[in-house]
Amino acid sequence: MCQDSLSHALRGFTALPGPKARFDWLRRAAIETGGDVHLPEDSNWDTQVLSVKAHGIFAEGNGVEDLVHAWHKNAMRQVGRLGELAAARHLICHGHGPIADRQMREACEVILTDSLEPSLRLAAREILRVLDAADRKTAA
């Protein structure tokens, strides 16, 4: 899921008035985005573990409020990671001017950890190889 669509979904989610409305939204979103919802067998939901995967984000909780909070926290974390990945991609693909080795290494590590793009991962590995070779040459 891209950062913009997850951010848009989060805006809709957080605009809802409370845990019940947000839980209903999560149930619909799970169906609409190919996720799933696991609910307890009986009607005592507040004492059993519920889980949901909506917009590619998984969460579980002990009751509705806990589940809603966990999904929101996980979605916010993912938006942040997608933002870091976009910034790292931009730095590697479009960086101009001098870029500190540390900054470039950090960008490469983000890409190798979070990107699924083979060409971008290959570029990050090559950049790290060149930086490591330069470090070895400097140390010698």
N, CA, C and O atoms as a MOPAC input file, in Angstrom:
PM7 MOZYME 1SCF
protein

 N      0.84800 1    -1.18000 1     0.00000 1
 C      0.00000 1     0.00000 1     0.00000 1
 C      0.88500 1     1.23200 1     0.00000 1
 O      1.89200 1     1.28500 1     0.70600 1
 N      0.50700 1     2.21500 1    -0.79200 1
 C      1.32200 1     3.42200 1    -0.84300 1
 C      0.96800 1     4.35000 1     0.32200 1
 O     -0.10100 1     4.25700 1     0.92600 1
 N      1.89300 1     5.22900 1     0.60300 1
 C      1.75100 1     6.13400 1     1.74100 1
 C      0.50500 1     7.00000 1     1.61400 1
 O     -0.20600 1     7.20300 1     2.59800 1
 N      0.22900 1     7.51500 1     0.41400 1
 C     -0.90600 1     8.41700 1     0.24300 1
 C     -2.24200 1     7.72300 1     0.51800 1
 O     -3.10700 1     8.29200 1     1.18500 1
 N     -2.41600 1     6.49500 1     0.01000 1
 C     -3.70400 1     5.82700 1     0.22300 1
 C     -3.87100 1     5.41000 1     1.67100 1
 O     -4.98200 1     5.47300 1     2.19900 1
 N     -2.79800 1     4.98400 1     2.33100 1
 C     -2.90800 1     4.65100 1     3.75400 1
 C     -3.15500 1     5.91000 1     4.57600 1
 O     -3.94400 1     5.88800 1     5.52100 1
 N     -2.49400 1     7.00000 1     4.22800 1
 C     -2.73300 1     8.27000 1     4.93100 1
 C     -4.18600 1     8.70700 1     4.77200 1
 O     -4.81200 1     9.17100 1     5.72500 1
 N     -4.71100 1     8.55700 1     3.56600 1
 C     -6.11600 1     8.90800 1     3.30900 1
 C     -7.05000 1     8.03400 1     4.15400 1
 O     -8.00400 1     8.53300 1     4.75100 1
 N     -6.76900 1     6.73800 1     4.19900 1
 C     -7.59200 1     5.83100 1     5.01400 1
 C     -7.52500 1     6.22200 1     6.48900 1
 O     -8.54000 1     6.20500 1     7.18500 1
 N     -6.34500 1     6.56900 1     6.95800 1
 C     -6.19600 1     6.97300 1     8.36200 1
 C     -6.97700 1     8.24100 1     8.68200 1
 O     -7.54200 1     8.36500 1     9.76900 1
 N     -7.01200 1     9.17800 1     7.74600 1
 C     -7.79500 1    10.40500 1     7.98400 1
 C     -9.27100 1    10.06500 1     8.16100 1
 O     -9.93300 1    10.60600 1     9.04700 1
 N     -9.78500 1     9.17400 1     7.32600 1
 C    -11.18000 1     8.75000 1     7.47000 1
 C    -11.41100 1     8.02900 1     8.77700 1
 O    -12.42300 1     8.25200 1     9.44200 1
 N    -10.48600 1     7.17000 1     9.15100 1
 C    -10.57800 1     6.40000 1    10.39400 1
 C    -10.59900 1     7.31400 1    11.62000 1
 O    -11.45300 1     7.16800 1    12.49500 1
 N     -9.65700 1     8.25300 1    11.67800 1
 C     -9.55300 1     9.11400 1    12.85900 1
 C    -10.67400 1    10.13500 1    12.94600 1
 O    -10.92100 1    10.68800 1    14.01700 1
 N    -11.35800 1    10.39700 1    11.83200 1
 C    -12.47800 1    11.34700 1    11.86000 1
 C    -13.72700 1    10.73800 1    12.49900 1
 O    -14.66800 1    11.46000 1    12.82900 1
 N    -13.74000 1     9.43700 1    12.67100 1
 C    -14.91700 1     8.77600 1    13.25600 1
 C    -15.00200 1     9.05200 1    14.75400 1
 O    -13.97800 1     9.25900 1    15.40500 1
 N    -16.22500 1     9.05800 1    15.30800 1
 C    -16.43000 1     9.54700 1    16.67000 1
 C    -15.94900 1     8.66100 1    17.81600 1
 O    -15.78500 1     9.18300 1    18.91900 1
 N    -15.71700 1     7.39200 1    17.64400 1
 C    -15.29800 1     6.58500 1    18.78300 1
 C    -14.98400 1     5.15600 1    18.38300 1
 O    -15.05100 1     4.80100 1    17.20600 1
 N    -14.63800 1     4.32900 1    19.37800 1
 C    -14.21300 1     2.95500 1    19.10600 1
 C    -15.24900 1     2.11700 1    18.33800 1
 O    -14.87000 1     1.34200 1    17.45900 1
 N    -16.51100 1     2.25100 1    18.64000 1
 C    -17.53100 1     1.45400 1    17.94900 1
 C    -17.57300 1     1.80600 1    16.46300 1
 O    -17.57000 1     0.91400 1    15.61400 1
 N    -17.61100 1     3.09300 1    16.14700 1
 C    -17.63600 1     3.51600 1    14.74300 1
 C    -16.33800 1     3.12600 1    14.04600 1
 O    -16.35800 1     2.71900 1    12.88400 1
 N    -15.21800 1     3.24600 1    14.73800 1
 C    -13.93600 1     2.87900 1    14.14300 1
 C    -13.83200 1     1.37300 1    13.92500 1
 O    -13.24800 1     0.92500 1    12.93900 1
 N    -14.39800 1     0.59200 1    14.84500 1
 C    -14.40400 1    -0.85900 1    14.67200 1
 C    -15.26500 1    -1.24500 1    13.47100 1
 O    -14.87400 1    -2.10500 1    12.68200 1
 N    -16.41200 1    -0.63000 1    13.32800 1
 C    -17.26400 1    -0.89100 1    12.16100 1
 C    -16.52100 1    -0.54000 1    10.87000 1
 O    -16.60100 1    -1.27200 1     9.88300 1
 N    -15.80100 1     0.58100 1    10.88200 1
 C    -15.00800 1     0.99200 1     9.72600 1
 C    -13.94400 1    -0.05800 1     9.41400 1
 O    -13.74300 1    -0.41100 1     8.25200 1
 N    -13.26200 1    -0.55900 1    10.45000 1
 C    -12.22800 1    -1.57400 1    10.25100 1
 C    -12.80700 1    -2.85200 1     9.64800 1
 O    -12.19700 1    -3.46300 1     8.77100 1
 N    -13.98800 1    -3.25200 1    10.12200 1
 C    -14.62200 1    -4.46100 1     9.57000 1
 C    -14.92100 1    -4.28500 1     8.09000 1
 O    -14.65900 1    -5.18500 1     7.29300 1
 N    -15.46500 1    -3.13800 1     7.71700 1
 C    -15.75100 1    -2.88300 1     6.29600 1
 C    -14.45300 1    -2.78100 1     5.48700 1
 O    -14.34800 1    -3.33900 1     4.39500 1
 N    -13.48100 1    -2.07100 1     6.02700 1
 C    -12.20900 1    -1.89500 1     5.32700 1
 C    -11.50300 1    -3.23400 1     5.12000 1
 O    -10.87900 1    -3.45100 1     4.08100 1
 N    -11.59500 1    -4.11800 1     6.08500 1
 C    -10.97700 1    -5.43900 1     5.94300 1
 C    -11.55900 1    -6.17000 1     4.74500 1
 O    -10.82200 1    -6.76000 1     3.95500 1
 N    -12.86100 1    -6.13500 1     4.61000 1
 C    -13.52200 1    -6.79800 1     3.47800 1
 C    -13.15000 1    -6.11200 1     2.17000 1
 O    -12.82500 1    -6.78000 1     1.18800 1
 N    -13.19400 1    -4.79100 1     2.15300 1
 C    -12.94300 1    -4.03300 1     0.92300 1
 C    -11.49100 1    -4.10900 1     0.44600 1
 O    -11.22800 1    -3.96800 1    -0.74900 1
 N    -10.54800 1    -4.33000 1     1.36300 1
 C     -9.13200 1    -4.32100 1     0.97900 1
 C     -8.51500 1    -5.71900 1     0.97500 1
 O     -7.29300 1    -5.85900 1     0.92700 1
 N     -9.35200 1    -6.74400 1     1.02500 1
 C     -8.84800 1    -8.11200 1     0.96100 1
 C     -8.20900 1    -8.59200 1     2.24200 1
 O     -7.42200 1    -9.53900 1     2.22800 1
 N     -8.53000 1    -7.96200 1     3.33200 1
 C     -8.00600 1    -8.38600 1     4.62500 1
 C     -8.94400 1    -9.37400 1     5.28200 1
 O     -9.69300 1   -10.07400 1     4.60000 1
 N     -8.91000 1    -9.43700 1     6.58800 1
 C     -9.82600 1   -10.31600 1     7.29900 1
 C    -10.06000 1    -9.81900 1     8.72100 1
 O     -9.32500 1    -8.98200 1     9.24400 1
 N    -11.09700 1   -10.36000 1     9.31700 1
 C    -11.46100 1   -10.03200 1    10.69200 1
 C    -11.71700 1   -11.34800 1    11.41300 1
 O    -12.45000 1   -12.20500 1    10.91800 1
 N    -11.11100 1   -11.50100 1    12.57900 1
 C    -11.37000 1   -12.68300 1    13.40500 1
 C    -12.02800 1   -12.21600 1    14.68900 1
 O    -11.45900 1   -11.45400 1    15.47100 1
 N    -13.24400 1   -12.69800 1    14.87900 1
 C    -14.02700 1   -12.31100 1    16.04300 1
 C    -14.26200 1   -13.53000 1    16.92800 1
 O    -14.22600 1   -14.65700 1    16.43300 1
 N    -14.50100 1   -13.33300 1    18.22100 1
 C    -14.79400 1   -14.45000 1    19.11700 1
 C    -16.07700 1   -15.17000 1    18.70300 1
 O    -16.94700 1   -14.60800 1    18.03700 1
 N    -16.16000 1   -16.41400 1    19.11400 1
 C    -17.34200 1   -17.22100 1    18.79700 1
 C    -18.59400 1   -16.70900 1    19.50800 1
 O    -19.66100 1   -16.62200 1    18.90000 1
 N    -18.47000 1   -16.37400 1    20.78100 1
 C    -19.66200 1   -15.91800 1    21.52200 1
 C    -19.77000 1   -14.40300 1    21.47000 1
 O    -18.99000 1   -13.74900 1    20.77800 1
 N    -20.71000 1   -13.85200 1    22.18000 1
 C    -20.95900 1   -12.41000 1    22.10500 1
 C    -20.16400 1   -11.60000 1    23.12800 1
 O    -20.32000 1   -10.38000 1    23.17900 1
 N    -19.32300 1   -12.23000 1    23.93900 1
 C    -18.55700 1   -11.52100 1    24.95800 1
 C    -17.21400 1   -11.06600 1    24.38000 1
 O    -16.16600 1   -11.58400 1    24.76600 1
 N    -17.24300 1   -10.10700 1    23.46200 1
 C    -16.05900 1    -9.67000 1    22.74900 1
 C    -15.05700 1    -8.93500 1    23.61300 1
 O    -13.87200 1    -8.91200 1    23.28000 1
 N    -15.48500 1    -8.33800 1    24.70100 1
 C    -14.57600 1    -7.52200 1    25.50500 1
 C    -13.56400 1    -8.34300 1    26.29200 1
 O    -12.62100 1    -7.77500 1    26.84300 1
 N    -13.72900 1    -9.65900 1    26.36200 1
 C    -12.79200 1   -10.47600 1    27.13700 1
 C    -12.00400 1   -11.43800 1    26.25500 1
 O    -11.29300 1   -12.29700 1    26.77700 1
 N    -12.11100 1   -11.31900 1    24.94800 1
 C    -11.41600 1   -12.22900 1    24.05100 1
 C    -10.61000 1   -11.45500 1    23.01600 1
 O    -10.85200 1   -10.27500 1    22.76400 1
 N     -9.65500 1   -12.14600 1    22.43100 1
 C     -8.78200 1   -11.50200 1    21.44200 1
 C     -9.49500 1   -11.40200 1    20.09300 1
 O    -10.03600 1   -12.38100 1    19.57800 1
 N     -9.47700 1   -10.20300 1    19.54600 1
 C    -10.00100 1    -9.94400 1    18.21100 1
 C     -8.80700 1    -9.59400 1    17.33200 1
 O     -7.79600 1    -9.10200 1    17.83300 1
 N     -8.90900 1    -9.83900 1    16.03600 1
 C     -7.83700 1    -9.42800 1    15.13200 1
 C     -8.44500 1    -8.94100 1    13.82900 1
 O     -9.55100 1    -9.32100 1    13.44500 1
 N     -7.67800 1    -8.08200 1    13.16100 1
 C     -8.12700 1    -7.51800 1    11.89700 1
 C     -6.90900 1    -7.22300 1    11.02700 1
 O     -5.83900 1    -6.86000 1    11.51600 1
 N     -7.10600 1    -7.39200 1     9.72800 1
 C     -6.11800 1    -6.92000 1     8.75400 1
 C     -6.89600 1    -6.08700 1     7.75300 1
 O     -7.73500 1    -6.60300 1     7.01400 1
 N     -6.61000 1    -4.79600 1     7.73800 1
 C     -7.28700 1    -3.85100 1     6.84400 1
 C     -6.24600 1    -2.91200 1     6.26400 1
 O     -5.36700 1    -2.43600 1     6.98200 1
 N     -6.33900 1    -2.64400 1     4.98100 1
 C     -5.37300 1    -1.78900 1     4.28400 1
 C     -3.94500 1    -2.30200 1     4.46300 1
 O     -2.99400 1    -1.52200 1     4.51300 1
 N     -3.80900 1    -3.63000 1     4.55900 1
 C     -2.49600 1    -4.23800 1     4.69200 1
 C     -1.89900 1    -4.15800 1     6.08500 1
 O     -0.75300 1    -4.56000 1     6.28600 1
 N     -2.64400 1    -3.65300 1     7.04300 1
 C     -2.15200 1    -3.47600 1     8.41300 1
 C     -2.84900 1    -4.48300 1     9.31800 1
 O     -4.07800 1    -4.54700 1     9.34400 1
 N     -2.07000 1    -5.27300 1    10.06200 1
 C     -2.61700 1    -6.26400 1    10.98800 1
 C     -2.57000 1    -5.71800 1    12.40900 1
 O     -1.63700 1    -5.01000 1    12.78900 1
 N     -3.59900 1    -6.06200 1    13.18700 1
 C     -3.60300 1    -5.71600 1    14.61000 1
 C     -4.47200 1    -6.72400 1    15.34700 1
 O     -5.37200 1    -7.33300 1    14.76900 1
 N     -4.18600 1    -6.88600 1    16.62100 1
 C     -5.05600 1    -7.68200 1    17.48100 1
 C     -5.17900 1    -6.97700 1    18.81700 1
 O     -4.32400 1    -6.18300 1    19.20700 1
 N     -6.25800 1    -7.28500 1    19.50100 1
 C     -6.48500 1    -6.63400 1    20.78200 1
 C     -7.45700 1    -7.40800 1    21.64200 1
 O     -8.21000 1    -8.25200 1    21.15600 1
 N     -7.42900 1    -7.11100 1    22.91100 1
 C     -8.34800 1    -7.70000 1    23.87900 1
 C     -9.57200 1    -6.80400 1    23.96700 1
 O     -9.66300 1    -5.94500 1    24.84400 1
 N    -10.50000 1    -7.00500 1    23.06400 1
 C    -11.69800 1    -6.18800 1    23.01200 1
 C    -11.61600 1    -5.15300 1    21.90700 1
 O    -10.56600 1    -4.92900 1    21.30500 1
 N    -12.75200 1    -4.53200 1    21.66200 1
 C    -12.89200 1    -3.59200 1    20.55100 1
 C    -11.96700 1    -2.38400 1    20.70500 1
 O    -11.24700 1    -2.03500 1    19.76900 1
 N    -11.97900 1    -1.75300 1    21.86400 1
 C    -11.15600 1    -0.54800 1    22.04600 1
 C     -9.67100 1    -0.84300 1    21.87500 1
 O     -8.94900 1    -0.07200 1    21.24400 1
 N     -9.22200 1    -1.95100 1    22.43500 1
 C     -7.81600 1    -2.33100 1    22.32500 1
 C     -7.45000 1    -2.61500 1    20.87100 1
 O     -6.37800 1    -2.21900 1    20.41500 1
 N     -8.32400 1    -3.29100 1    20.14600 1
 C     -8.08700 1    -3.59000 1    18.72800 1
 C     -8.00700 1    -2.31100 1    17.90000 1
 O     -7.10600 1    -2.15500 1    17.07600 1
 N     -8.93700 1    -1.40900 1    18.11900 1
 C     -8.96800 1    -0.14400 1    17.38400 1
 C     -7.68500 1     0.64500 1    17.64700 1
 O     -7.08000 1     1.18700 1    16.72200 1
 N     -7.28000 1     0.70300 1    18.90300 1
 C     -6.05100 1     1.41800 1    19.26500 1
 C     -4.82900 1     0.76700 1    18.61500 1
 O     -3.96800 1     1.46500 1    18.07900 1
 N     -4.74800 1    -0.56000 1    18.65800 1
 C     -3.59800 1    -1.27200 1    18.08700 1
 C     -3.51700 1    -1.06800 1    16.57600 1
 O     -2.42800 1    -0.85700 1    16.04200 1
 N     -4.65800 1    -1.12700 1    15.87700 1
 C     -4.62900 1    -0.92800 1    14.43000 1
 C     -4.18200 1     0.49800 1    14.09900 1
 O     -3.37200 1     0.70200 1    13.19500 1
 N     -4.70100 1     1.46700 1    14.82100 1
 C     -4.32800 1     2.86800 1    14.58800 1
 C     -2.82800 1     3.06300 1    14.79700 1
 O     -2.16900 1     3.70500 1    13.97900 1
 N     -2.29200 1     2.52300 1    15.86800 1
 C     -0.86100 1     2.64400 1    16.16200 1
 C     -0.02300 1     1.98100 1    15.06400 1
 O      0.96900 1     2.55500 1    14.61300 1
 N     -0.41200 1     0.78600 1    14.63600 1
 C      0.33300 1     0.08200 1    13.59200 1
 C      0.26000 1     0.81300 1    12.25300 1
 O      1.25000 1     0.87800 1    11.52300 1
 N     -0.90100 1     1.35600 1    11.93400 1
 C     -1.06000 1     2.09400 1    10.67400 1
 C     -0.21200 1     3.37000 1    10.68700 1
 O      0.42100 1     3.70600 1     9.68700 1
 N     -0.20000 1     4.07000 1    11.80600 1
 C      0.62000 1     5.28300 1    11.91800 1
 C      2.10700 1     4.94000 1    11.76100 1
 O      2.84800 1     5.66600 1    11.09700 1
 N      2.53200 1     3.84400 1    12.36800 1
 C      3.92200 1     3.41300 1    12.25100 1
 C      4.25900 1     3.10500 1    10.78500 1
 O      5.33000 1     3.46800 1    10.29900 1
 N      3.33300 1     2.43300 1    10.08800 1
 C      3.57600 1     2.08700 1     8.68800 1
 C      3.64800 1     3.33300 1     7.80900 1
 O      4.47600 1     3.39500 1     6.90000 1
 N      2.81100 1     4.30800 1     8.06100 1
 C      2.88000 1     5.56300 1     7.29700 1
 C      4.25700 1     6.20200 1     7.47600 1
 O      4.84300 1     6.70300 1     6.51700 1
 N      4.76400 1     6.18100 1     8.69400 1
 C      6.10400 1     6.72200 1     8.95200 1
 C      7.17700 1     5.96000 1     8.19600 1
 O      8.08700 1     6.56500 1     7.62900 1
 N      7.08000 1     4.63100 1     8.18400 1
 C      8.06900 1     3.80800 1     7.46400 1
 C      7.99300 1     4.05800 1     5.96600 1
 O      9.02000 1     4.11800 1     5.28900 1
 N      6.77900 1     4.20300 1     5.44600 1
 C      6.63900 1     4.48600 1     4.02100 1
 C      7.22900 1     5.84200 1     3.67900 1
 O      7.81100 1     6.01800 1     2.60900 1
 N      7.08100 1     6.80900 1     4.59000 1
 C      7.68900 1     8.12700 1     4.37800 1
 C      9.20600 1     8.04800 1     4.37100 1
 O      9.86000 1     8.68200 1     3.54300 1
 N      9.77400 1     7.26400 1     5.29900 1
 C     11.22300 1     7.07700 1     5.33100 1
 C     11.70900 1     6.40400 1     4.04800 1
 O     12.74300 1     6.77900 1     3.49400 1
 N     10.96200 1     5.41700 1     3.58500 1
 C     11.34100 1     4.71900 1     2.35900 1
 C     11.29700 1     5.66200 1     1.15900 1
 O     12.19400 1     5.64000 1     0.31700 1
 N     10.26200 1     6.48200 1     1.08000 1
 C     10.16100 1     7.43800 1    -0.02900 1
 C     11.32700 1     8.42900 1    -0.00500 1
 O     11.88200 1     8.76200 1    -1.05200 1
 N     11.69400 1     8.89500 1     1.18000 1
 C     12.81500 1     9.83600 1     1.29700 1
 C     14.13000 1     9.16000 1     0.90900 1
 O     14.96200 1     9.76500 1     0.23200 1
 N     14.31900 1     7.91500 1     1.33200 1
 C     15.54200 1     7.18800 1     0.98500 1
 C     15.61000 1     6.94400 1    -0.52000 1
 O     16.67000 1     7.08800 1    -1.13000 1
 N     14.48600 1     6.57700 1    -1.11100 1
 C     14.43300 1     6.34400 1    -2.55400 1
 C     14.78400 1     7.63900 1    -3.30800 1
 O     15.54800 1     7.62200 1    -4.27300 1
 N     14.21900 1     8.73900 1    -2.85500 1
 C     14.49200 1    10.02500 1    -3.50600 1
 C     15.98200 1    10.37100 1    -3.40100 1
 O     16.58000 1    10.83200 1    -4.37300 1
 N     16.57200 1    10.15300 1    -2.24700 1
 C     17.98000 1    10.47800 1    -2.04400 1
 C     18.85800 1     9.66200 1    -2.99100 1
 O     19.77900 1    10.20100 1    -3.60400 1
 N     18.57700 1     8.37400 1    -3.11100 1
 C     19.40400 1     7.51500 1    -3.95400 1
 C     19.17000 1     7.78600 1    -5.43400 1
 O     20.11500 1     7.80300 1    -6.22300 1
 N     17.93300 1     7.99500 1    -5.80600 1
 C     17.60700 1     8.15700 1    -7.23400 1
 C     17.78000 1     9.58700 1    -7.74100 1
 O     18.07200 1     9.79200 1    -8.91900 1
 N     17.60200 1    10.57800 1    -6.86400 1
 C     17.58100 1    11.96700 1    -7.33100 1
 C     18.46000 1    12.90200 1    -6.51100 1
 O     18.39100 1    14.12000 1    -6.68100 1
 N     19.28600 1    12.34900 1    -5.62300 1
 C     20.11400 1    13.19700 1    -4.77300 1
 C     21.08700 1    14.02800 1    -5.59100 1
 O     21.74600 1    13.51200 1    -6.49400 1
 N     21.17500 1    15.29300 1    -5.28100 1
 C     22.07900 1    16.20500 1    -5.99200 1
 C     23.03500 1    16.82800 1    -4.98500 1
 O     22.69000 1    17.03100 1    -3.82100 1
 N     24.20600 1    17.11700 1    -5.44100 1
 C     25.17800 1    17.76000 1    -4.57600 1
 C     25.79600 1    16.75600 1    -3.62800 1
 O     25.49600 1    15.56400 1    -3.68700 1
 N     26.65000 1    17.23800 1    -2.76200 1
 C     27.32600 1    16.33000 1    -1.82700 1
 C     26.33700 1    15.75200 1    -0.80000 1
 O     25.50700 1    16.46300 1    -0.23300 1
 N     26.45900 1    14.46200 1    -0.59200 1
 C     25.63000 1    13.77100 1     0.39300 1
 C     26.58100 1    13.04800 1     1.33500 1
 O     27.46100 1    12.31100 1     0.89000 1
 N     26.40600 1    13.25700 1     2.61900 1
 C     27.28300 1    12.63000 1     3.60700 1
 C     27.18600 1    11.10800 1     3.50400 1
 O     26.11100 1    10.55300 1     3.27400 1
 N     28.33600 1    10.44500 1     3.68000 1
 C     28.35800 1     8.98300 1     3.61900 1
 C     27.36100 1     8.36900 1     4.59500 1
 O     26.65400 1     7.42200 1     4.25200 1
 N     27.30500 1     8.90400 1     5.80200 1
 C     26.40100 1     8.37600 1     6.82500 1
 C     24.95200 1     8.46300 1     6.35300 1
 O     24.17700 1     7.52300 1     6.52600 1
 N     24.60100 1     9.58200 1     5.76600 1
 C     23.23400 1     9.77400 1     5.27700 1
 C     22.92700 1     8.78800 1     4.14300 1
 O     21.83200 1     8.22800 1     4.08300 1
 N     23.88200 1     8.58300 1     3.25900 1
 C     23.68500 1     7.64700 1     2.16400 1
 C     23.58900 1     6.21900 1     2.68400 1
 O     22.76800 1     5.43900 1     2.20100 1
 N     24.41000 1     5.87400 1     3.65200 1
 C     24.34000 1     4.53300 1     4.25200 1
 C     22.97400 1     4.29500 1     4.89600 1
 O     22.37500 1     3.23300 1     4.72800 1
 N     22.49600 1     5.28400 1     5.62800 1
 C     21.19300 1     5.15300 1     6.27700 1
 C     20.08400 1     4.95800 1     5.24600 1
 O     19.18500 1     4.13900 1     5.44000 1
 N     20.15200 1     5.71000 1     4.15300 1
 C     19.15500 1     5.56600 1     3.09200 1
 C     19.20900 1     4.16400 1     2.48800 1
 O     18.17400 1     3.54700 1     2.23500 1
 N     20.41400 1     3.67300 1     2.26200 1
 C     20.56900 1     2.32100 1     1.70500 1
 C     20.01900 1     1.26400 1     2.65900 1
 O     19.38200 1     0.30700 1     2.21800 1
 N     20.25300 1     1.42300 1     3.94500 1
 C     19.74500 1     0.46300 1     4.92900 1
 C     18.21800 1     0.45900 1     4.96200 1
 O     17.60300 1    -0.60300 1     5.06400 1
 N     17.61000 1     1.62800 1     4.87600 1
 C     16.14600 1     1.70900 1     4.82700 1
 C     15.62200 1     0.95900 1     3.60800 1
 O     14.65700 1     0.20000 1     3.69900 1
 N     16.26300 1     1.17900 1     2.48000 1
 C     15.82900 1     0.51300 1     1.24700 1
 C     15.99300 1    -0.99500 1     1.36200 1
 O     15.08800 1    -1.74000 1     0.98800 1
 N     17.12600 1    -1.45700 1     1.87000 1
 C     17.35100 1    -2.89400 1     1.98600 1
 C     16.41000 1    -3.53300 1     3.00400 1
 O     16.09300 1    -4.71800 1     2.89200 1
 N     15.96400 1    -2.77100 1     3.98300 1
 C     15.04500 1    -3.29700 1     4.98700 1
 C     13.59700 1    -3.28200 1     4.50200 1
 O     12.85600 1    -4.23100 1     4.75600 1
 N     13.18100 1    -2.21700 1     3.80700 1
 C     11.75700 1    -2.01000 1     3.54200 1
 C     11.32200 1    -2.06000 1     2.08000 1
 O     10.13100 1    -2.21800 1     1.81200 1
 N     12.23400 1    -1.93300 1     1.13600 1
 C     11.81800 1    -1.86600 1    -0.26100 1
 C     11.66700 1    -3.25300 1    -0.87400 1
 O     12.41600 1    -4.17400 1    -0.54800 1
 N     10.69700 1    -3.38700 1    -1.75700 1
 C     10.51200 1    -4.61700 1    -2.52000 1
 C     10.96400 1    -4.44900 1    -3.97100 1
 O     10.85900 1    -5.38300 1    -4.76600 1
 N     11.46700 1    -3.25600 1    -4.31800 1
 C     11.90300 1    -2.97400 1    -5.69000 1
 C     13.29000 1    -3.57100 1    -5.93100 1
 O     14.26600 1    -3.10800 1    -5.34200 1
 N     13.39300 1    -4.59200 1    -6.79000 1
 C     14.69700 1    -5.22800 1    -7.01600 1
 C     15.77100 1    -4.26000 1    -7.51700 1
 O     16.91100 1    -4.32000 1    -7.05500 1
 N     15.43400 1    -3.38600 1    -8.43600 1
 C     16.44900 1    -2.47100 1    -8.97300 1
 C     16.91900 1    -1.47800 1    -7.91600 1
 O     18.09600 1    -1.11800 1    -7.88700 1
 N     16.02600 1    -1.03900 1    -7.06000 1
 C     16.39500 1    -0.11400 1    -5.99100 1
 C     17.25600 1    -0.81400 1    -4.94700 1
 O     18.22100 1    -0.23700 1    -4.44400 1
 N     16.90900 1    -2.05000 1    -4.62300 1
 C     17.71400 1    -2.82700 1    -3.67600 1
 C     19.11000 1    -3.08600 1    -4.24100 1
 O     20.10200 1    -3.02700 1    -3.51400 1
 N     19.17800 1    -3.37000 1    -5.52300 1
 C     20.46400 1    -3.59300 1    -6.17900 1
 C     21.31600 1    -2.31800 1    -6.12600 1
 O     22.51300 1    -2.37900 1    -5.84200 1
 N     20.70100 1    -1.17900 1    -6.39700 1
 C     21.42300 1     0.10100 1    -6.33700 1
 C     21.93100 1     0.36500 1    -4.92100 1
 O     23.05900 1     0.82500 1    -4.74400 1
 N     21.11200 1     0.08100 1    -3.92200 1
 C     21.51800 1     0.29900 1    -2.52800 1
 C     22.70200 1    -0.59100 1    -2.16400 1
 O     23.64300 1    -0.13400 1    -1.51600 1
 N     22.66400 1    -1.85400 1    -2.57300 1
 C     23.79200 1    -2.75800 1    -2.29700 1
 C     25.06900 1    -2.27100 1    -2.98000 1
 O     26.15100 1    -2.33200 1    -2.39600 1
 N     24.94200 1    -1.79300 1    -4.20500 1
 C     26.11100 1    -1.30600 1    -4.93900 1
 C     26.68100 1    -0.04500 1    -4.27800 1
 O     27.89800 1     0.09600 1    -4.15600 1
 N     25.82300 1     0.85000 1    -3.86200 1
 C     26.28300 1     2.06800 1    -3.17100 1
 C     27.01600 1     1.68800 1    -1.89700 1
 O     28.08300 1     2.23500 1    -1.61600 1
 N     26.46800 1     0.76400 1    -1.12200 1
 C     27.13500 1     0.32900 1     0.11400 1
 C     28.48300 1    -0.33300 1    -0.19800 1
 O     29.44700 1    -0.14500 1     0.54300 1
 N     28.55500 1    -1.09600 1    -1.27300 1
 C     29.82200 1    -1.72600 1    -1.66700 1
 C     30.87300 1    -0.65900 1    -1.96800 1
 O     32.01900 1    -0.77400 1    -1.53300 1
 N     30.48800 1     0.37100 1    -2.70800 1
 C     31.41300 1     1.45700 1    -3.05100 1
 C     31.83300 1     2.22200 1    -1.79300 1
 O     33.00900 1     2.54900 1    -1.63300 1
 N     30.89100 1     2.50500 1    -0.91100 1
 C     31.22300 1     3.21300 1     0.33200 1
 C     32.15900 1     2.37900 1     1.21200 1
 O     33.09600 1     2.91400 1     1.80500 1
 N     31.90700 1     1.07900 1     1.29500 1
 C     32.78300 1     0.20300 1     2.08200 1
 C     34.18500 1     0.16600 1     1.48800 1
 O     35.17200 1     0.20500 1     2.22300 1
 N     34.28000 1     0.09100 1     0.15400 1
 C     35.58800 1     0.08300 1    -0.50300 1
 C     36.33200 1     1.38200 1    -0.23800 1
 O     37.54100 1     1.36300 1    -0.00400 1
 N     35.63700 1     2.49800 1    -0.27100 1
 C     36.25100 1     3.80400 1     0.00700 1
 C     36.74200 1     3.85900 1     1.46000 1
 O     37.81700 1     4.39000 1     1.73800 1
 N     35.94600 1     3.30800 1     2.37800 1
 C     36.36800 1     3.27400 1     3.79100 1
 C     37.63100 1     2.43500 1     3.96800 1
 O     38.54300 1     2.82300 1     4.69700 1
 N     37.67800 1     1.28300 1     3.29700 1
 C     38.85900 1     0.42400 1     3.40800 1
 C     40.08900 1     1.11700 1     2.82800 1
 O     41.18800 1     1.00200 1     3.37200 1
 N     39.90100 1     1.82900 1     1.73400 1
 C     41.01100 1     2.53700 1     1.08700 1
 C     41.51300 1     3.65600 1     1.99100 1
 O     42.72000 1     3.87000 1     2.10500 1
 N     40.59200 1     4.37100 1     2.63500 1
 C     40.94100 1     5.45900 1     3.53500 1
 C     41.67800 1     4.92400 1     4.75400 1
 O     42.62900 1     5.54600 1     5.22900 1
 N     41.25100 1     3.78700 1     5.25800 1
 C     41.85700 1     3.20800 1     6.45800 1
 C     43.25100 1     2.65200 1     6.18500 1
 O     44.06300 1     2.52800 1     7.10200 1
 N     43.52200 1     2.32500 1     4.95800 1
 C     44.83100 1     1.71400 1     4.60900 1
 C     45.94500 1     2.72600 1     4.54400 1
 O     47.08900 1     2.36700 1     4.26500 1

